[in-house]
C-alpha cells in the first residue's frame, strides 16, 4: 500500500448527506430581579430568570417563523399556518415549499459534476418569536412590600441552535426536537453564566458550532463573550476529556463552522480538497492533519505574480491554516507585504520575484509566528524518497505532536545526466 500524505483535513460534514440543517436563531429577552447584588445573589437571579425563560419556551407562546416565507409554527402544540401540508406524520422536507433554503453556491455548482458525489447541505433558517397576548400567559398578581433593594435587569440572549434531520423524518417529532434543542441551549447558557460571572460582572453567553472527527453533525459549545481563548483552555480540556478527543484543538473560536451565509462574506475559497475524490483506500494510506485553510493562487487579487508567486501563495495557505486553528492571530500577508518584509534585516538574503529557498520560506513563516521543520527530497529519487519519507513523516507527526509546526518538503534542483 502506498502512502498519500496530505497535511489537511477531511474531518468535515459529509458532502453526500441528504440531511437538512435547521438553524434556529433570535434575540431572546431575558429579564429578572436581583434581590442581592453580591456574586451569589446575581448568579441566583440569572438562574431564576433563565428557568422562567425555559418555561416560556416549553409553552404555547413559543413560535418559530421561516425566513422568506409565510410559515409560522407553534412547536409545543405542533400547529402551523400550513396544517394540511405539515401534519404529524408528514415528511419534514415538506417545509421546503414554505421557506428559503441556504446552500453553498460553490457546492451547488459542483454538484452538477457527475464525477463528484456532492449533495450540498441545505440550511433552513428559523427565527424565534413569542406571543404576548395568549391567555395562558396571564399570571397571578402578587403585591409585596419590603425595604430590601431590588434591581431589575434585562438583556437579550443570542440564541443559535442547530438541529439535523433526515428529509423523511416525521414533522411532529422534529418540532419536539426544536423545543428540546432551544431548552438545552438555554440551560448551557445558564451554566456559562454560573461559571464565568465574577463579582458584579456577568458575561454574555454565545453559541459556537464545531465539526468533530467521525461525526456527521455539529457540536455546539457556549463560551462567554469578551473572555480570551487562553482563559477558556480549562473548559476546552474538560470537553476533550469528556469526548475523548486527545490533544488536537477542536473548540477554539477561530475553528467555528462556517455556514453558507458566512462563506458569502469572503472572496476566498476554503478547504478545496473536500471536493476532490479521495484515493482508493485499498491502494493508498491517507494521513491527514485536521483543520481548515484558505486557498490562495497566483494572479489572485489582480497581482502580477505569474511564474514566481507560487511559493508565496503556498505560505499564505499555511499561515491561514495556523490562523484557523487559533495557533496565531495575525492576518495573512499579501504577496506585496511579503516582498516588503524581504527588505528587512532578518530576511535580507531573499531576492524578490524569484522562487524562495528553504531558509527564506522559514524566515517569512517565523515573521508570522509559524515555526517550521524541513525535509529534503533529492530530485534524482524524488518520488521514491517522498514515498518512504511520507510514511515516516506521518508517524512522527502522530507520535510527537508536531501539528503546530509547518512541514516544508524541499526538492533540491540538481543537474542530471541525460541519455542521448
C-alpha positions in Angstrom: 0.0 0.0 0.0 1.3 3.4 -1.0 1.3 6.4 1.4 -0.5 9.5 0.3 0.4 12.3 2.8 -1.8 15.4 2.7 -1.4 17.9 5.6 -5.0 19.0 5.5 -8.4 18.0 7.0 -11.1 15.7 5.7 -13.0 15.8 9.1 -15.9 17.7 7.7 -19.6 17.4 7.5 -20.2 14.7 4.8 -20.7 16.2 1.3 -23.0 13.4 0.2 -25.6 13.8 3.0 -29.3 14.4 2.4 -29.8 15.8 5.8 -31.5 19.1 6.4 -29.9 21.5 8.9 -32.4 23.7 10.8 -30.8 26.7 12.3 -32.9 28.5 15.0 -31.7 32.0 15.8 -33.1 35.0 17.5 -32.5 37.5 20.3 -34.5 36.2 23.3 -35.2 38.7 26.0 -34.1 37.6 29.5 -35.3 39.7 32.4 -35.5 39.2 36.1 -34.9 40.7 39.5 -31.9 40.7 41.8 -32.6 40.7 45.5 -28.9 40.7 46.3 -26.1 42.4 44.4 -23.3 40.2 45.6 -21.9 37.5 43.2 -24.1 34.7 44.7 -27.2 36.8 44.5 -26.5 37.8 40.9 -26.0 34.2 39.9 -29.2 33.2 41.6 -31.2 35.9 39.9 -29.9 34.9 36.5 -30.6 31.3 37.1 -34.2 32.0 38.1 -34.7 34.2 35.0 -33.4 31.5 32.7 -35.6 28.9 34.3 -38.6 31.2 33.7 -37.5 31.6 30.0 -37.2 27.8 29.7 -40.8 27.5 30.9 -41.8 30.1 28.3 -40.1 28.1 25.5 -42.0 25.0 26.6 -45.3 26.8 26.4 -47.7 27.6 23.6 -46.3 31.1 23.4 -43.1 29.8 21.7 -43.2 30.4 17.9 -40.8 29.7 15.1 -41.1 31.5 11.7 -39.5 30.6 8.4 -37.4 33.4 6.8 -38.5 34.5 3.4 -41.9 32.8 3.6 -45.3 32.7 5.2 -44.6 29.8 7.6 -45.3 30.2 11.4 -45.3 27.2 13.7 -46.1 26.6 17.4 -43.7 23.7 18.2 -45.3 22.9 21.6 -48.7 22.2 20.1 -47.5 21.2 16.6 -49.7 23.8 15.0 -48.7 25.8 12.0 -50.0 28.2 9.3 -50.0 25.3 6.8 -51.7 22.5 8.8 -52.8 20.4 5.8 -49.3 20.1 4.4 -47.4 19.9 7.7 -49.2 17.2 9.7 -47.8 15.0 12.5 -46.6 12.2 10.2 -45.7 14.4 7.2 -42.1 14.2 6.0 -40.2 17.2 7.3 -39.0 18.0 3.8 -42.4 19.4 3.1 -41.3 22.6 4.8 -39.0 23.3 1.8 -42.0 24.7 0.0 -42.5 27.5 2.5 -39.0 28.6 3.4 -35.9 30.0 1.8 -33.1 27.4 1.7 -29.5 28.5 2.2 -27.0 26.5 0.1 -23.3 27.0 -0.6 -23.1 28.3 -4.2 -19.8 26.6 -4.9 -21.2 23.2 -3.8 -24.4 23.8 -5.8 -22.4 24.2 -9.0 -20.0 21.4 -8.1 -23.0 19.0 -7.5 -23.7 19.1 -11.3 -20.4 17.4 -11.9 -21.2 13.7 -12.3 -17.7 12.7 -11.1 -18.2 14.3 -7.7 -20.5 12.9 -5.2 -21.8 16.1 -3.6 -25.2 17.0 -2.3 -25.0 20.5 -0.9 -26.1 20.8 2.7 -29.4 22.6 2.9 -29.7 25.1 5.7 -33.2 26.2 6.8 -33.1 29.3 9.0 -35.9 29.8 11.6 -36.5 32.8 13.7 -37.6 32.7 17.4 -40.8 34.7 18.3 -43.1 34.8 21.4 -46.7 35.5 21.7 -47.6 38.2 24.2 -51.4 38.0 24.3 -52.1 34.3 24.8 -54.4 33.7 27.8 -52.1 31.1 29.3 -49.5 33.8 29.8 -51.7 35.6 32.4 -50.1 35.2 35.8 -51.4 35.9 39.3 -50.6 39.3 40.5 -48.9 39.4 43.9 -48.3 42.6 45.8 -45.4 42.5 48.2 -43.8 45.3 50.3 -40.4 45.2 51.9 -37.5 47.5 52.5 -35.0 45.4 50.5 -33.3 47.0 47.5 -34.1 45.2 44.3 -32.6 45.6 40.8 -34.4 44.8 37.6 -32.3 43.5 34.8 -33.0 43.0 31.1 -30.8 41.7 28.3 -31.0 39.9 25.0 -29.6 36.3 24.8 -28.3 35.5 21.2 -29.8 32.0 20.7 -28.2 30.0 17.9 -29.4 26.4 17.8 -28.8 23.7 15.1 -30.9 20.6 14.5 -30.1 18.0 11.9 -33.0 16.0 10.4 -33.4 13.4 7.6 -35.8 14.7 4.9 -38.2 11.9 5.7 -38.3 12.3 9.5 -41.8 13.0 10.8 -42.7 16.6 11.2 -44.3 16.2 14.6 -41.2 14.6 16.1 -39.0 17.3 14.6 -41.0 20.1 16.3 -40.4 18.4 19.7 -36.6 18.4 18.9 -36.8 22.1 18.3 -38.2 22.7 21.8 -35.6 20.4 23.3 -32.7 21.9 21.5 -33.6 25.5 22.5 -34.2 24.4 26.1 -30.8 22.6 26.2 -29.0 25.8 24.9 -30.7 28.0 27.5 -29.5 25.5 30.2 -26.0 25.6 28.8 -26.1 29.4 28.8 -27.0 29.3 32.5 -24.0 27.1 33.2 -21.8 29.5 31.3 -23.1 32.4 33.4 -22.7 30.5 36.7 -19.1 29.6 35.8 -17.8 32.9 34.5 -19.7 35.6 36.4 -17.3 37.3 38.7 -18.3 39.9 41.2 -20.9 42.1 39.5 -19.7 41.3 36.0 -21.9 38.9 34.1 -20.6 37.8 30.6 -22.9 37.3 27.6 -23.0 33.6 26.7 -22.6 32.9 23.0 -23.1 29.7 21.0 -20.3 28.4 18.7 -20.7 25.4 16.4 -17.8 23.0 15.7 -17.1 20.0 13.5 -15.6 16.9 15.1 -13.9 13.8 13.6 -16.2 10.9 12.6 -19.3 12.9 13.5 -21.9 14.0 10.9 -23.5 16.7 12.9 -22.2 19.9 14.6 -21.3 20.2 18.3 -22.4 23.4 20.0 -20.4 24.9 22.8 -21.3 28.0 24.8 -18.5 30.5 25.5 -18.7 33.8 27.4 -18.1 36.9 25.2 -15.1 39.0 26.0 -13.0 36.2 27.5 -9.8 35.1 25.8 -9.3 31.6 24.3 -6.4 31.3 26.8 -8.7 31.7 29.7 -11.1 29.2 28.2 -8.4 26.5 28.0 -9.6 24.6 31.2 -13.1 24.3 29.7 -11.7 23.0 26.4 -9.7 20.4 28.2 -12.8 19.3 30.1 -14.6 18.9 26.7 -11.7 17.0 25.2 -11.7 14.6 28.1 -15.5 14.2 28.0 -15.5 13.5 24.3 -12.2 11.6 24.1 -10.6 13.9 21.6 -6.9 13.9 22.7 -4.7 16.9 22.4 -5.5 18.3 19.0 -7.6 21.5 19.1 -11.2 21.4 18.1 -13.0 24.0 20.1 -11.0 27.2 19.6 -13.3 30.0 18.4 -11.4 30.6 15.1 -12.4 26.9 14.2 -16.1 27.7 14.3 -18.1 26.1 11.5 -18.9 28.5 8.7 -22.4 28.4 7.2 -23.1 29.2 3.5 -24.1 32.7 4.5 -20.7 33.1 6.2 -18.9 31.9 3.1 -20.6 34.7 1.1 -18.7 37.3 3.1 -15.3 36.3 1.8 -14.0 36.0 -1.8 -11.5 33.2 -0.9 -12.3 29.5 -1.1 -11.8 27.2 1.9 -10.8 23.6 2.0 -11.0 23.0 -1.7 -9.6 19.4 -1.2 -13.0 18.3 0.1 -14.4 18.4 -3.4 -11.8 16.1 -4.9 -12.4 12.3 -4.7 -10.2 10.6 -2.2 -7.7 7.9 -3.3 -8.7 4.3 -3.2 -8.2 3.2 0.5 -7.2 -0.3 -0.8 -4.2 1.3 -2.7 -3.3 4.3 -0.6 -3.0 5.2 3.0 -4.1 8.8 3.6 -2.5 10.6 6.5 -4.2 13.9 7.5 -3.7 16.9 9.8 -7.1 18.3 10.7 -8.1 21.9 10.3 -9.4 24.4 7.8 -7.4 26.7 5.5 -8.0 29.3 2.8 -6.9 28.6 -0.8 -4.6 31.1 -2.5 -3.2 31.0 -6.0 -1.2 33.1 -8.5 -2.7 36.3 -10.1 -5.3 36.4 -7.3 -6.4 39.9 -6.3 -5.1 41.2 -9.6 -1.5 40.5 -8.5 1.1 40.1 -11.3 2.9 37.2 -9.8 2.5 34.6 -12.5 5.6 32.4 -12.8 7.1 33.3 -9.5 4.4 33.8 -6.9 3.5 30.1 -6.1 5.8 29.8 -3.1 4.3 33.0 -1.6 0.8 31.6 -2.2 1.7 28.3 -0.5 2.9 30.3 2.5 -0.4 32.2 2.6 -2.3 28.8 2.7 0.0 27.6 5.6 -0.5 30.8 7.5 -4.3 30.7 7.0 -4.3 27.2 8.5 -2.5 28.3 11.6 -5.0 31.2 11.9 -8.0 28.9 11.7 -6.6 26.6 14.3 -6.1 29.5 16.7 -2.3 29.0 16.9 -1.7 32.5 15.8 -3.7 35.7 15.5 -2.3 37.6 12.5 -3.8 38.5 9.2 -2.5 36.5 6.2 0.1 38.8 4.5 -0.4 39.7 0.8 2.3 39.0 -1.7 3.2 42.7 -1.6 3.6 42.6 2.2 5.9 39.5 1.8 8.0 41.4 -0.7 8.2 44.4 1.7 9.4 42.2 4.5 12.1 40.8 2.2 14.0 44.1 2.5 14.1 43.8 6.3 17.2 42.5 8.1 16.0 39.1 9.2 15.2 38.1 5.6 17.7 40.3 3.7 19.0 37.3 1.8 15.7 36.9 -0.1 15.6 38.1 -3.7 12.2 39.4 -4.7 10.3 37.8 -7.6 12.4 34.6 -7.6 11.5 31.2 -6.2 12.1 31.1 -2.4 14.8 28.9 -0.9 14.1 26.9 2.3 15.7 29.4 4.7 13.8 32.2 3.1 10.5 30.5 3.5 11.3 29.6 7.1 12.2 33.3 7.7 8.9 34.5 6.4 6.9 31.9 8.4 8.8 33.0 11.5 7.7 36.5 10.8 4.1 35.3 11.2 5.0 33.3 14.4 4.8 30.0 12.5 7.5 27.5 13.4 8.6 25.0 10.8 10.7 21.9 10.1 12.2 21.0 6.7 12.6 17.7 4.9 15.0 17.4 1.9 13.9 15.5 -1.2 16.6 15.0 -3.9 15.4 15.3 -7.5 17.1 12.1 -8.7 14.9 9.9 -6.5 12.2 12.5 -5.6 9.1 10.2 -5.8 10.9 7.2 -4.1 12.1 9.4 -1.2 8.7 11.1 -0.9 7.0 7.7 -0.6 9.5 6.5 2.1 9.7 9.7 3.9 6.0 10.3 3.8 5.4 7.1 5.9 8.0 8.2 8.4 6.8 11.8 8.5 3.2 10.8 9.2 4.3 8.6 12.0 6.5 11.4 13.5 3.6 13.9 13.4 1.3 11.4 15.2 3.8 10.4 17.9 5.5 13.7 18.6 2.5 16.1 18.3 4.2 18.2 15.6 0.9 19.7 14.4 1.9 23.2 15.4 4.9 23.2 13.1 4.7 23.6 9.3 6.5 21.0 7.2 8.4 22.1 4.1 9.3 19.4 1.7 12.2 20.7 -0.3 13.3 19.4 -3.7 16.9 20.2 -4.5 17.5 21.3 -8.1 20.4 19.3 -9.4 21.6 18.7 -12.9 21.2 15.1 -14.0 22.9 13.3 -16.8 20.5 12.7 -19.7 20.7 9.7 -22.0 21.4 10.9 -25.6 
